[in-house]
Amino acid sequence: MRFVEFYENGYGISVINNEFSYGTELAVLKGTEDKHEICYDTPITDDVVGCLDPEGLDRTIKAVKDLPSLNNKENE
């Protein structure tokens, strides 16, 4: 399973769960559907978040949605 979604703040998520992952894993992305990369410098994680249960996945997705806009960070 793979799920990718992007938010208005310029961040997104990639969620995977397969035979090679550590359970359900979430990576924070920055960019757009057309051009993005994994973001390793958020308060959420400096890598991917693994072994997520449904509640942990929901909390992490909410935390990504609540991150300050990348546009604001670039203007600081």
LINNORBEL-V380615 format. One record per pair of residues at least 12 apart in sequence whose ideal C-beta (glycine too) atoms are under 6 Angstrom apart, sorted by the first residue. I is the first residue (numbers start at 1). J is the second residue. If there is no record, write none. Layout:
BEGIN
i: {I,I}
j: {J,J}
END
This chain:
BEGIN
i: {1,2,3,6,7,9,9,10,10,11,11,11,12,13,13,14,14,22,22,23,24,24,25,25,26,26,27,28,28,28,30,44}
j: {17,16,15,33,65,67,69,69,70,30,64,67,29,26,64,27,29,50,51,51,52,57,48,50,49,60,48,42,44,64,70,63}
END
